[in-house]
Structure formats: C-alpha cells, structure tokens
Amino acid sequence: MHPFAAPSPASRFRRLRRTPALRALAEETSLSVNDLIWPVFVRDGSGVRDPIASMPGVNRLSIDLVVQAAEQAANLGIPALCLFPYTDPALKTAGCEEAWNPNNLANKAIRAIKAAVPDIAVMTDVALDPYNANGHDGLVRDGIILNDESVEALVRMALVQAEAGADILGPSDMMDGRIGAMRQALEAAGHKDVAILSYAAKYASAFYGPFRDAVGASGALKGDKKTYQMNPANSDEALRLVARDLEEGADMVMIKPGMPYLDICRRVKDAFGAPTYAYQVSGEYAMIKAAAERGWIDGERVMMESLMAFRRAGCDGVLTYFAPEVARVLQRNR
C-alpha cells in the first residue's frame, strides 16, 4: 500500500522544502560521525607516509603515523578504524604463515593504537590475501582455493588479532563456515566479547582495483576470486549468506561494494534488522575523487550525498576512506 497523498492544492510538497528550517524538520534520514568506520593502510618503517596513486589523498602509514591517525579519529569523534596491512612481499608465502604471526604489522598496529587511544574501536581484516604469494583470500592448491583448510588458517589469524586487542574482527574471505569456526574458537579462548562484523555479501567486483594496489595484492593475484566472492547478478543469495552468518555468530553484517549494491543493503536490513554496514570501496572513492579533481563534480557535496544514500538504504554505518573529511564537514555544519 502506497502512502496516502492528497491531490494538489491540499497537498503541496514544496511547502516543506521552502526554507532550510522546514527542510530540516522534514528530513527523514540523518548522517552522523557515529556512522563512520575509517579504513587505514599500515606499512613498515617509521615516519613513513606513502601515497597511493590510485586513491588520491590516501596513504600507507607506518605504525607511528597510524597511531596519530587514531588520535585524529578520536578527536573528530570517529568511533572506529579498520586496519589493512601492506605486507613486505618477502613475507608472502603459499602457506600464509605471516597471517597469524603475533608480531605482524596488523597486530603490532592494534597494540600500538590500543595503548595510545584505548577508547577507539579497532577493526581488523581477516583474510589471507595480504600474506598470500598467490594473492587469494584463501589457501591455494593446484589452482583451487581450499575452503576448509583456509578456515583453519583464518581461525588462527582471528585468534592472534583478538589476543592483540582487536575489538571487531572483519572476516572478508568469503569461505564457507568461517564465522561459526571463528566464533567457537573465540569463545573457547576466552575472547567472548570480541565482535564479528562479517563481510557476508561480498561481490566479485571490479571496484576493488585501487585497494589491491594499496595492499600490494594486484601483481600477486593469479586468476580471479569468482569461486568464493559473489556473482554481481545475485540478490537472493545475499540473504541466504547473511542468514547463515548471523546464525553462526556474526554480530554485524556487511555488504561490499557499497553504492552499486544499495538494493542489497535495503533487502538485508528489511529482512533481518541486524546491524548492517556497507563498504564504500576504493573504486567508489577513487571515482569521486578523480571527478572532483577535474572539476566535473562538487566533490564535497557528492561525498556527503553518497554517505546519505547508504543511510537511506538502511545501513547503520559505512566503512569509507572519506571518514575524516566527512567528520570535518559534519563538525563544521553543526
């Protein structure tokens, strides 16, 4: 049933658009700094700020500068960071052993952030691609991505991240059964309060290109990820995946990419009512930035409009590289 609207002139929708005050009173959706998770790339070294050419304004940061970014986020009111490591290629192996090294880049960064800014939430990425000589999210044998063996490796990775102090684990691998295995292992190891934000509906998308540059996975990837990431043509499958991950112990779920999949965000939120997030991925960010740099769009307005679209589609929050910029705009407009 459609909402009732009287015919004009009894109903003139422009009455509530006439002034900024009236528009504010009639606004249905809000965007706040509390809706933001800031993805940050960490690399080795000290005092290193390494620009990512395909993501204007985004840098790989050494751990000391990641800590500064966390302090900046806290000052802006951003509640969470998500860490992605740029691993030395010499440490990448077919067995991905560096993924569960307690002293790998990600785990050292977690400890450093929690020591300096204990109240900010630290989210991690749980997938093997930053450590994999094959560039895949799972272990590979004879060109086949192994599901169950990968889950065992991912559980080991998740446990060392929890031990390092991660608040939220973000399994982005899309292996079957990994949420249940992680949840059981976390409970058994005494990490019952560590939250899981599952990349439940992660599509095999062409929008990830700049991210793979950022973590150094572009050149390493052999083949594609279509046997474990979702077919962009599928929508009902996303609901089945979300249902399974929630049943296995996910606290929150994510749709990735974001804006091309707003229909999935809305379907998931309507169907489950669970905390639902989207990832405004690197390709989305890069397109907005590139068009703004060329003067083709108003970058700030498009940035804010894009974030509002996620909220309108039912998302409780968004992972976005725009997070500090958005926070400053919101602060300025208070």
C-alpha positions in Angstrom: 0.0 0.0 0.0 1.4 3.4 -1.0 1.5 6.3 1.5 -1.6 8.5 1.1 -1.1 11.9 -0.5 -4.0 14.3 -1.1 -4.3 15.9 -4.5 -2.9 19.4 -5.1 -3.6 22.0 -3.7 -4.4 20.2 -0.5 -1.0 18.6 -0.9 1.8 20.8 -1.9 5.1 19.0 -1.2 7.1 22.2 -1.8 5.6 23.7 1.4 8.1 21.7 3.4 11.0 22.5 1.1 10.6 26.3 1.2 13.3 27.1 3.8 16.3 25.3 5.4 14.4 25.1 8.7 11.4 23.4 7.2 13.6 21.1 5.2 15.5 20.1 8.4 12.2 19.4 10.2 11.0 17.1 7.4 14.3 15.3 6.9 13.9 11.5 7.1 17.5 10.3 7.3 20.4 11.6 9.3 24.2 11.2 9.0 26.5 11.5 11.9 30.1 10.8 12.8 28.9 7.8 14.7 28.1 6.1 11.4 31.7 6.1 10.2 34.5 3.4 10.2 37.8 4.7 8.7 39.9 2.1 6.8 43.6 2.7 7.2 46.6 1.1 5.5 49.6 0.2 7.6 53.1 -0.5 6.4 56.5 -1.0 8.0 59.0 1.7 8.9 58.8 4.9 10.9 57.6 8.3 9.9 56.5 6.9 6.6 53.6 8.4 4.6 53.4 6.5 1.3 50.8 8.0 -1.1 48.6 5.6 -3.1 48.4 6.8 -6.6 45.0 5.3 -7.4 43.5 6.7 -4.2 44.1 10.4 -4.1 44.6 11.6 -0.5 45.0 8.1 1.0 48.4 6.9 2.2 50.0 3.8 3.6 51.2 4.8 7.1 53.9 3.4 9.3 52.6 2.4 12.8 53.6 5.6 14.5 51.5 7.6 11.9 48.7 5.1 12.2 48.6 5.9 15.9 48.4 9.6 15.0 45.5 8.8 12.6 43.8 7.1 15.5 44.3 10.1 17.7 42.9 12.3 14.9 39.9 10.0 14.5 39.2 10.2 18.2 39.4 14.0 18.2 36.9 14.0 15.3 34.6 11.6 17.1 35.0 8.7 14.6 34.3 5.6 16.7 36.4 3.0 14.8 39.4 2.4 12.5 39.8 -0.7 10.3 43.4 -1.8 9.6 44.7 -3.2 6.4 48.4 -4.2 6.2 50.8 -3.7 3.3 53.0 -6.7 3.8 56.6 -7.0 2.6 56.5 -9.3 -0.4 59.4 -11.3 1.1 57.0 -12.4 3.9 54.3 -13.6 1.5 54.1 -17.4 1.1 51.8 -20.0 -0.2 51.1 -21.1 3.4 50.4 -17.5 4.5 52.2 -18.1 7.9 52.7 -14.4 8.4 48.9 -14.0 8.8 49.0 -15.5 12.3 52.3 -14.1 13.4 51.6 -12.2 16.7 54.1 -9.6 15.6 52.9 -9.0 12.1 52.2 -5.4 11.0 48.5 -5.6 11.8 48.9 -7.0 15.3 51.6 -4.5 16.2 49.4 -1.7 15.0 46.5 -3.0 17.1 48.6 -3.0 20.2 50.0 0.5 19.5 46.6 2.0 18.9 45.0 0.5 21.9 47.9 1.7 24.1 47.6 5.3 22.8 43.9 5.6 22.2 42.2 2.8 24.2 38.6 4.0 23.7 38.7 3.9 19.9 37.4 0.6 18.4 39.9 -1.2 16.3 38.6 -3.4 13.5 40.7 -5.9 11.5 40.6 -7.7 8.2 40.5 -11.5 8.4 41.6 -12.8 5.0 44.8 -14.3 3.7 45.4 -12.1 0.6 47.8 -9.7 2.2 50.0 -12.6 3.1 49.4 -15.0 0.2 52.0 -15.4 -2.6 49.0 -16.2 -4.8 47.1 -13.0 -3.9 44.0 -15.0 -2.9 41.9 -14.8 0.3 42.3 -18.5 0.9 45.0 -21.2 0.6 45.6 -22.4 -2.9 46.5 -25.9 -4.2 46.8 -26.7 -7.9 44.9 -23.6 -8.7 42.0 -24.4 -6.4 41.1 -22.3 -3.4 40.8 -24.6 -0.5 37.8 -23.9 1.8 38.2 -25.9 4.9 42.0 -25.6 5.2 41.6 -21.8 4.7 39.1 -21.7 7.5 41.6 -23.3 9.8 44.2 -20.7 8.9 41.7 -17.9 9.2 40.8 -19.0 12.7 44.4 -18.9 13.7 44.6 -15.4 12.3 41.5 -14.3 14.1 42.8 -15.6 17.5 46.0 -13.6 17.3 44.2 -10.5 16.4 41.8 -10.9 19.3 44.8 -11.5 21.6 46.4 -8.3 20.3 43.3 -6.4 21.4 41.1 -6.1 18.3 37.5 -5.1 19.2 35.9 -6.1 15.9 37.1 -8.9 13.5 36.1 -8.4 9.9 36.2 -11.7 8.0 36.3 -10.7 4.4 37.4 -14.0 2.8 34.0 -15.5 1.9 35.0 -19.0 2.8 32.0 -21.2 3.8 31.7 -21.9 7.6 34.3 -19.4 8.8 32.0 -17.4 11.0 31.0 -20.4 13.1 34.5 -21.7 13.3 35.8 -18.3 14.5 33.0 -17.8 17.0 33.6 -21.2 18.6 37.4 -20.6 18.7 37.0 -17.1 20.2 34.6 -18.5 22.9 37.0 -21.3 23.7 40.0 -19.0 24.0 38.1 -16.6 26.3 37.5 -13.8 23.8 33.8 -13.9 24.2 33.4 -10.1 23.9 35.2 -9.7 20.5 32.6 -8.8 17.9 32.5 -10.2 14.4 31.5 -7.9 11.5 31.1 -10.4 8.7 31.6 -9.4 5.1 28.5 -11.6 4.5 27.7 -10.4 1.0 31.0 -9.6 -0.7 30.7 -9.5 -4.5 33.4 -10.4 -7.1 33.6 -6.7 -8.1 35.7 -4.6 -10.5 35.5 -1.8 -7.9 38.3 -3.2 -5.8 41.2 -2.3 -8.1 42.8 0.6 -6.1 42.5 -1.3 -2.8 44.6 -4.2 -4.3 47.2 -1.6 -5.3 47.1 -0.3 -1.7 47.8 -3.6 -0.1 50.2 -4.8 -2.8 47.9 -7.7 -4.0 47.4 -6.6 -7.6 50.5 -8.2 -9.1 50.4 -11.3 -6.9 46.8 -12.3 -7.8 46.7 -15.4 -10.0 43.3 -15.8 -11.7 40.2 -14.3 -10.1 38.1 -14.6 -7.0 34.8 -15.7 -8.6 34.7 -19.1 -6.9 34.3 -17.6 -3.5 33.1 -14.0 -3.9 29.5 -13.4 -5.0 28.2 -13.1 -8.6 27.1 -9.5 -9.0 23.9 -10.8 -10.7 22.7 -12.4 -7.5 20.5 -10.8 -4.8 18.5 -13.7 -3.1 21.8 -15.5 -2.5 23.0 -12.5 -0.4 20.0 -13.0 2.0 20.9 -16.7 2.4 24.6 -15.8 3.2 23.6 -13.1 5.7 21.1 -15.6 7.4 23.9 -18.2 7.7 26.5 -15.8 9.1 24.1 -14.4 11.7 23.1 -18.0 12.7 26.9 -18.9 13.0 27.6 -16.0 15.4 28.2 -12.8 13.4 27.2 -9.7 15.4 27.0 -7.4 12.4 27.0 -7.9 8.6 28.4 -6.0 5.7 27.6 -5.6 2.0 30.6 -4.9 -0.3 30.9 -2.9 -2.5 28.5 -0.2 -1.4 26.7 2.1 -3.8 26.3 -0.3 -6.7 24.6 -2.7 -4.1 22.3 -0.4 -2.2 19.4 -2.7 -3.2 21.2 -5.5 -1.2 21.7 -3.2 1.8 17.9 -2.4 1.9 16.9 -6.1 1.4 19.3 -7.2 4.2 18.2 -4.6 6.7 14.5 -5.2 6.0 14.8 -9.0 6.2 17.0 -9.2 9.4 17.1 -5.9 11.2 20.6 -6.8 12.3 23.3 -4.1 12.4 24.1 -3.7 8.7 27.1 -2.0 7.2 28.4 -1.2 3.7 31.9 -0.6 2.5 32.3 2.3 0.2 35.2 0.7 -1.6 38.3 2.0 -3.2 36.9 2.3 -6.7 33.9 4.3 -5.5 36.2 6.6 -3.6 38.6 7.0 -6.5 35.9 7.8 -9.0 34.5 10.6 -6.8 38.0 12.0 -6.1 39.1 11.9 -9.7 35.9 13.6 -11.0 36.2 16.2 -8.3 39.9 16.9 -9.1 38.9 17.5 -12.7 36.1 19.9 -11.7 33.4 17.7 -13.1 31.5 17.4 -9.8 31.3 19.2 -6.5 33.4 16.7 -4.5 32.3 17.6 -1.1 28.6 17.6 -1.9 28.8 14.3 -3.8 30.8 12.8 -0.9 28.1 13.7 1.6 25.3 12.7 -0.8 26.9 9.3 -1.3 27.1 8.7 2.5 23.5 9.7 3.0 22.5 7.2 0.3 23.9 4.4 2.5 22.0 5.6 5.5 18.8 5.9 3.5 19.2 2.3 2.2 19.2 1.1 5.8 22.9 0.9 6.7 23.8 1.6 10.3 27.3 2.6 9.3 29.8 2.8 6.4 33.4 2.0 6.0 34.7 4.9 4.0 38.0 6.5 3.1 36.2 9.8 3.3 35.7 9.4 7.1 37.9 12.2 8.3 36.7 14.6 5.6 33.0 13.7 6.4 33.6 14.2 10.1 35.1 17.7 9.5 32.1 18.7 7.3 29.7 17.4 10.0 31.6 19.3 12.6 31.6 22.5 10.6 27.9 22.2 9.9 26.8 21.6 13.5 
